[in-house]
Amino acid sequence: MIFVVVEEVIPEKQRDKYTDLAVLGFIGVFLVMMILDVALG
């Protein structure tokens, strides 16, 4: 679901040739943020 949202909603990312890498990076950072929120919150 996150992949679809980032892939379709952020138009600036579509001009880059590394779109899948950018989406995977966003998902990775989001997961780390959620893990830290649960662990420290």
PDB file of N, H, CA, C and O in Angstrom:
ATOM      1  N   MET A   1       0.824  -1.198   0.000  1.00  0.00           N
ATOM      2  CA  MET A   1       0.000   0.000   0.000  1.00  0.00           C
ATOM      3  C   MET A   1       0.865   1.258   0.000  1.00  0.00           C
ATOM      4  O   MET A   1       0.585   2.216  -0.721  1.00  0.00           O
ATOM      5  N   ILE A   2       1.916   1.246   0.814  1.00  0.00           N
ATOM      6  H   ILE A   2       2.144   0.469   1.399  1.00  0.00           H
ATOM      7  CA  ILE A   2       2.822   2.403   0.851  1.00  0.00           C
ATOM      8  C   ILE A   2       3.482   2.592  -0.510  1.00  0.00           C
ATOM      9  O   ILE A   2       3.656   3.722  -0.966  1.00  0.00           O
ATOM     10  N   PHE A   3       3.849   1.488  -1.158  1.00  0.00           N
ATOM     11  H   PHE A   3       3.708   0.570  -0.788  1.00  0.00           H
ATOM     12  CA  PHE A   3       4.489   1.563  -2.472  1.00  0.00           C
ATOM     13  C   PHE A   3       3.573   2.273  -3.472  1.00  0.00           C
ATOM     14  O   PHE A   3       4.022   3.143  -4.218  1.00  0.00           O
ATOM     15  N   VAL A   4       2.309   1.907  -3.484  1.00  0.00           N
ATOM     16  H   VAL A   4       1.944   1.201  -2.877  1.00  0.00           H
ATOM     17  CA  VAL A   4       1.361   2.509  -4.426  1.00  0.00           C
ATOM     18  C   VAL A   4       1.193   3.999  -4.149  1.00  0.00           C
ATOM     19  O   VAL A   4       1.173   4.807  -5.077  1.00  0.00           O
ATOM     20  N   VAL A   5       1.074   4.362  -2.883  1.00  0.00           N
ATOM     21  H   VAL A   5       1.090   3.705  -2.129  1.00  0.00           H
ATOM     22  CA  VAL A   5       0.882   5.762  -2.533  1.00  0.00           C
ATOM     23  C   VAL A   5       2.087   6.598  -2.949  1.00  0.00           C
ATOM     24  O   VAL A   5       1.932   7.652  -3.566  1.00  0.00           O
ATOM     25  N   VAL A   6       3.285   6.130  -2.613  1.00  0.00           N
ATOM     26  H   VAL A   6       3.411   5.274  -2.111  1.00  0.00           H
ATOM     27  CA  VAL A   6       4.488   6.896  -2.941  1.00  0.00           C
ATOM     28  C   VAL A   6       4.705   6.938  -4.447  1.00  0.00           C
ATOM     29  O   VAL A   6       5.115   7.965  -4.989  1.00  0.00           O
ATOM     30  N   GLU A   7       4.434   5.833  -5.121  1.00  0.00           N
ATOM     31  H   GLU A   7       4.102   4.999  -4.681  1.00  0.00           H
ATOM     32  CA  GLU A   7       4.648   5.767  -6.573  1.00  0.00           C
ATOM     33  C   GLU A   7       3.696   6.685  -7.334  1.00  0.00           C
ATOM     34  O   GLU A   7       4.087   7.270  -8.344  1.00  0.00           O
ATOM     35  N   GLU A   8       2.474   6.819  -6.878  1.00  0.00           N
ATOM     36  H   GLU A   8       2.156   6.343  -6.057  1.00  0.00           H
ATOM     37  CA  GLU A   8       1.481   7.574  -7.628  1.00  0.00           C
ATOM     38  C   GLU A   8       1.284   9.010  -7.143  1.00  0.00           C
ATOM     39  O   GLU A   8       0.896   9.866  -7.937  1.00  0.00           O
ATOM     40  N   VAL A   9       1.536   9.297  -5.884  1.00  0.00           N
ATOM     41  H   VAL A   9       1.852   8.601  -5.239  1.00  0.00           H
ATOM     42  CA  VAL A   9       1.207  10.602  -5.322  1.00  0.00           C
ATOM     43  C   VAL A   9       2.344  11.608  -5.480  1.00  0.00           C
ATOM     44  O   VAL A   9       2.087  12.805  -5.608  1.00  0.00           O
ATOM     45  N   ILE A  10       3.573  11.155  -5.473  1.00  0.00           N
ATOM     46  H   ILE A  10       3.782  10.182  -5.369  1.00  0.00           H
ATOM     47  CA  ILE A  10       4.713  12.068  -5.528  1.00  0.00           C
ATOM     48  C   ILE A  10       5.185  12.196  -6.983  1.00  0.00           C
ATOM     49  O   ILE A  10       5.936  11.342  -7.453  1.00  0.00           O
ATOM     50  N   PRO A  11       4.765  13.233  -7.699  1.00  0.00           N
ATOM     51  CA  PRO A  11       5.096  13.333  -9.120  1.00  0.00           C
ATOM     52  C   PRO A  11       6.560  13.684  -9.399  1.00  0.00           C
ATOM     53  O   PRO A  11       7.078  13.349 -10.465  1.00  0.00           O
ATOM     54  N   GLU A  12       7.228  14.348  -8.463  1.00  0.00           N
ATOM     55  H   GLU A  12       6.807  14.619  -7.598  1.00  0.00           H
ATOM     56  CA  GLU A  12       8.624  14.706  -8.700  1.00  0.00           C
ATOM     57  C   GLU A  12       9.498  13.465  -8.823  1.00  0.00           C
ATOM     58  O   GLU A  12      10.518  13.477  -9.512  1.00  0.00           O
ATOM     59  N   LYS A  13       9.093  12.409  -8.158  1.00  0.00           N
ATOM     60  H   LYS A  13       8.265  12.399  -7.598  1.00  0.00           H
ATOM     61  CA  LYS A  13       9.877  11.188  -8.170  1.00  0.00           C
ATOM     62  C   LYS A  13       9.798  10.482  -9.521  1.00  0.00           C
ATOM     63  O   LYS A  13      10.687   9.700  -9.857  1.00  0.00           O
ATOM     64  N   GLN A  14       8.767  10.741 -10.286  1.00  0.00           N
ATOM     65  H   GLN A  14       8.045  11.376 -10.013  1.00  0.00           H
ATOM     66  CA  GLN A  14       8.576  10.059 -11.558  1.00  0.00           C
ATOM     67  C   GLN A  14       9.615  10.466 -12.610  1.00  0.00           C
ATOM     68  O   GLN A  14       9.854   9.717 -13.557  1.00  0.00           O
ATOM     69  N   ARG A  15      10.224  11.627 -12.455  1.00  0.00           N
ATOM     70  H   ARG A  15      10.030  12.235 -11.685  1.00  0.00           H
ATOM     71  CA  ARG A  15      11.218  12.084 -13.431  1.00  0.00           C
ATOM     72  C   ARG A  15      12.557  11.390 -13.258  1.00  0.00           C
ATOM     73  O   ARG A  15      13.388  11.404 -14.166  1.00  0.00           O
ATOM     74  N   ASP A  16      12.770  10.789 -12.108  1.00  0.00           N
ATOM     75  H   ASP A  16      12.096  10.778 -11.370  1.00  0.00           H
ATOM     76  CA  ASP A  16      14.048  10.139 -11.819  1.00  0.00           C
ATOM     77  C   ASP A  16      14.039   8.710 -12.357  1.00  0.00           C
ATOM     78  O   ASP A  16      12.987   8.076 -12.442  1.00  0.00           O
ATOM     79  N   LYS A  17      15.224   8.208 -12.719  1.00  0.00           N
ATOM     80  H   LYS A  17      16.079   8.722 -12.650  1.00  0.00           H
ATOM     81  CA  LYS A  17      15.285   6.838 -13.235  1.00  0.00           C
ATOM     82  C   LYS A  17      15.403   5.806 -12.122  1.00  0.00           C
ATOM     83  O   LYS A  17      15.343   4.607 -12.395  1.00  0.00           O
ATOM     84  N   TYR A  18      15.571   6.243 -10.866  1.00  0.00           N
ATOM     85  H   TYR A  18      15.620   7.217 -10.644  1.00  0.00           H
ATOM     86  CA  TYR A  18      15.696   5.331  -9.739  1.00  0.00           C
ATOM     87  C   TYR A  18      14.415   5.334  -8.899  1.00  0.00           C
ATOM     88  O   TYR A  18      14.480   5.449  -7.675  1.00  0.00           O
ATOM     89  N   THR A  19      13.266   5.211  -9.539  1.00  0.00           N
ATOM     90  H   THR A  19      13.213   5.118 -10.533  1.00  0.00           H
ATOM     91  CA  THR A  19      12.004   5.336  -8.814  1.00  0.00           C
ATOM     92  C   THR A  19      11.793   4.206  -7.821  1.00  0.00           C
ATOM     93  O   THR A  19      11.349   4.450  -6.699  1.00  0.00           O
ATOM     94  N   ASP A  20      12.103   2.965  -8.211  1.00  0.00           N
ATOM     95  H   ASP A  20      12.464   2.766  -9.122  1.00  0.00           H
ATOM     96  CA  ASP A  20      11.889   1.840  -7.295  1.00  0.00           C
ATOM     97  C   ASP A  20      12.815   1.926  -6.091  1.00  0.00           C
ATOM     98  O   ASP A  20      12.411   1.597  -4.976  1.00  0.00           O
ATOM     99  N   LEU A  21      14.030   2.358  -6.299  1.00  0.00           N
ATOM    100  H   LEU A  21      14.358   2.626  -7.205  1.00  0.00           H
ATOM    101  CA  LEU A  21      14.975   2.514  -5.195  1.00  0.00           C
ATOM    102  C   LEU A  21      14.506   3.601  -4.234  1.00  0.00           C
ATOM    103  O   LEU A  21      14.654   3.466  -3.019  1.00  0.00           O
ATOM    104  N   ALA A  22      13.951   4.657  -4.765  1.00  0.00           N
ATOM    105  H   ALA A  22      13.830   4.766  -5.752  1.00  0.00           H
ATOM    106  CA  ALA A  22      13.438   5.730  -3.912  1.00  0.00           C
ATOM    107  C   ALA A  22      12.257   5.244  -3.079  1.00  0.00           C
ATOM    108  O   ALA A  22      12.154   5.574  -1.897  1.00  0.00           O
ATOM    109  N   VAL A  23      11.378   4.472  -3.677  1.00  0.00           N
ATOM    110  H   VAL A  23      11.462   4.204  -4.637  1.00  0.00           H
ATOM    111  CA  VAL A  23      10.218   3.949  -2.948  1.00  0.00           C
ATOM    112  C   VAL A  23      10.660   2.983  -1.865  1.00  0.00           C
ATOM    113  O   VAL A  23      10.154   3.041  -0.745  1.00  0.00           O
ATOM    114  N   LEU A  24      11.593   2.099  -2.177  1.00  0.00           N
ATOM    115  H   LEU A  24      12.004   2.052  -3.087  1.00  0.00           H
ATOM    116  CA  LEU A  24      12.088   1.154  -1.174  1.00  0.00           C
ATOM    117  C   LEU A  24      12.800   1.882  -0.044  1.00  0.00           C
ATOM    118  O   LEU A  24      12.684   1.482   1.115  1.00  0.00           O
ATOM    119  N   GLY A  25      13.526   2.933  -0.358  1.00  0.00           N
ATOM    120  H   GLY A  25      13.620   3.258  -1.300  1.00  0.00           H
ATOM    121  CA  GLY A  25      14.160   3.737   0.681  1.00  0.00           C
ATOM    122  C   GLY A  25      13.139   4.394   1.583  1.00  0.00           C
ATOM    123  O   GLY A  25      13.313   4.431   2.800  1.00  0.00           O
ATOM    124  N   PHE A  26      12.075   4.912   0.997  1.00  0.00           N
ATOM    125  H   PHE A  26      11.934   4.883   0.007  1.00  0.00           H
ATOM    126  CA  PHE A  26      11.010   5.527   1.785  1.00  0.00           C
ATOM    127  C   PHE A  26      10.358   4.504   2.708  1.00  0.00           C
ATOM    128  O   PHE A  26      10.097   4.793   3.876  1.00  0.00           O
ATOM    129  N   ILE A  27      10.095   3.311   2.185  1.00  0.00           N
ATOM    130  H   ILE A  27      10.307   3.076   1.236  1.00  0.00           H
ATOM    131  CA  ILE A  27       9.488   2.258   3.005  1.00  0.00           C
ATOM    132  C   ILE A  27      10.424   1.854   4.132  1.00  0.00           C
ATOM    133  O   ILE A  27       9.976   1.643   5.259  1.00  0.00           O
ATOM    134  N   GLY A  28      11.720   1.741   3.846  1.00  0.00           N
ATOM    135  H   GLY A  28      12.084   1.912   2.930  1.00  0.00           H
ATOM    136  CA  GLY A  28      12.683   1.392   4.883  1.00  0.00           C
ATOM    137  C   GLY A  28      12.746   2.415   5.999  1.00  0.00           C
ATOM    138  O   GLY A  28      12.755   2.056   7.176  1.00  0.00           O
ATOM    139  N   VAL A  29      12.789   3.679   5.638  1.00  0.00           N
ATOM    140  H   VAL A  29      12.782   3.970   4.681  1.00  0.00           H
ATOM    141  CA  VAL A  29      12.828   4.746   6.639  1.00  0.00           C
ATOM    142  C   VAL A  29      11.531   4.772   7.442  1.00  0.00           C
ATOM    143  O   VAL A  29      11.554   4.995   8.652  1.00  0.00           O
ATOM    144  N   PHE A  30      10.411   4.547   6.780  1.00  0.00           N
ATOM    145  H   PHE A  30      10.392   4.365   5.797  1.00  0.00           H
ATOM    146  CA  PHE A  30       9.123   4.510   7.468  1.00  0.00           C
ATOM    147  C   PHE A  30       9.082   3.362   8.483  1.00  0.00           C
ATOM    148  O   PHE A  30       8.596   3.541   9.600  1.00  0.00           O
ATOM    149  N   LEU A  31       9.585   2.191   8.102  1.00  0.00           N
ATOM    150  H   LEU A  31       9.979   2.045   7.195  1.00  0.00           H
ATOM    151  CA  LEU A  31       9.598   1.059   9.027  1.00  0.00           C
ATOM    152  C   LEU A  31      10.502   1.314  10.228  1.00  0.00           C
ATOM    153  O   LEU A  31      10.137   0.985  11.357  1.00  0.00           O
ATOM    154  N   VAL A  32      11.661   1.890   9.999  1.00  0.00           N
ATOM    155  H   VAL A  32      11.957   2.157   9.083  1.00  0.00           H
ATOM    156  CA  VAL A  32      12.560   2.217  11.118  1.00  0.00           C
ATOM    157  C   VAL A  32      11.892   3.222  12.046  1.00  0.00           C
ATOM    158  O   VAL A  32      11.986   3.090  13.266  1.00  0.00           O
ATOM    159  N   MET A  33      11.223   4.216  11.493  1.00  0.00           N
ATOM    160  H   MET A  33      11.145   4.323  10.501  1.00  0.00           H
ATOM    161  CA  MET A  33      10.531   5.210  12.300  1.00  0.00           C
ATOM    162  C   MET A  33       9.434   4.562  13.145  1.00  0.00           C
ATOM    163  O   MET A  33       9.281   4.901  14.319  1.00  0.00           O
ATOM    164  N   MET A  34       8.678   3.643  12.568  1.00  0.00           N
ATOM    165  H   MET A  34       8.802   3.369  11.614  1.00  0.00           H
ATOM    166  CA  MET A  34       7.613   2.980  13.316  1.00  0.00           C
ATOM    167  C   MET A  34       8.175   2.065  14.403  1.00  0.00           C
ATOM    168  O   MET A  34       7.618   2.004  15.499  1.00  0.00           O
ATOM    169  N   ILE A  35       9.253   1.363  14.123  1.00  0.00           N
ATOM    170  H   ILE A  35       9.705   1.413  13.233  1.00  0.00           H
ATOM    171  CA  ILE A  35       9.883   0.497  15.131  1.00  0.00           C
ATOM    172  C   ILE A  35      10.395   1.324  16.298  1.00  0.00           C
ATOM    173  O   ILE A  35      10.195   0.957  17.456  1.00  0.00           O
ATOM    174  N   LEU A  36      11.055   2.438  16.002  1.00  0.00           N
ATOM    175  H   LEU A  36      11.218   2.737  15.062  1.00  0.00           H
ATOM    176  CA  LEU A  36      11.553   3.302  17.079  1.00  0.00           C
ATOM    177  C   LEU A  36      10.413   3.930  17.864  1.00  0.00           C
ATOM    178  O   LEU A  36      10.527   4.113  19.076  1.00  0.00           O
ATOM    179  N   ASP A  37       9.323   4.261  17.199  1.00  0.00           N
ATOM    180  H   ASP A  37       9.230   4.112  16.214  1.00  0.00           H
ATOM    181  CA  ASP A  37       8.177   4.836  17.892  1.00  0.00           C
ATOM    182  C   ASP A  37       7.590   3.844  18.887  1.00  0.00           C
ATOM    183  O   ASP A  37       7.249   4.217  20.010  1.00  0.00           O
ATOM    184  N   VAL A  38       7.471   2.602  18.487  1.00  0.00           N
ATOM    185  H   VAL A  38       7.748   2.299  17.575  1.00  0.00           H
ATOM    186  CA  VAL A  38       6.915   1.572  19.364  1.00  0.00           C
ATOM    187  C   VAL A  38       7.893   1.222  20.480  1.00  0.00           C
ATOM    188  O   VAL A  38       7.489   1.041  21.629  1.00  0.00           O
ATOM    189  N   ALA A  39       9.171   1.129  20.144  1.00  0.00           N
ATOM    190  H   ALA A  39       9.499   1.277  19.211  1.00  0.00           H
ATOM    191  CA  ALA A  39      10.178   0.728  21.127  1.00  0.00           C
ATOM    192  C   ALA A  39      10.423   1.811  22.179  1.00  0.00           C
ATOM    193  O   ALA A  39      10.621   1.506  23.355  1.00  0.00           O
ATOM    194  N   LEU A  40      10.409   3.069  21.755  1.00  0.00           N
ATOM    195  H   LEU A  40      10.248   3.317  20.800  1.00  0.00           H
ATOM    196  CA  LEU A  40      10.744   4.161  22.681  1.00  0.00           C
ATOM    197  C   LEU A  40       9.507   4.877  23.206  1.00  0.00           C
ATOM    198  O   LEU A  40       9.608   5.666  24.145  1.00  0.00           O
ATOM    199  N   GLY A  41       8.356   4.620  22.626  1.00  0.00           N
ATOM    200  H   GLY A  41       8.274   3.979  21.863  1.00  0.00           H
ATOM    201  CA  GLY A  41       7.169   5.377  22.966  1.00  0.00           C
ATOM    202  C   GLY A  41       6.439   4.818  24.115  1.00  0.00           C
ATOM    203  O   GLY A  41       5.409   5.360  24.516  1.00  0.00           O
TER     204      GLY A  41
END
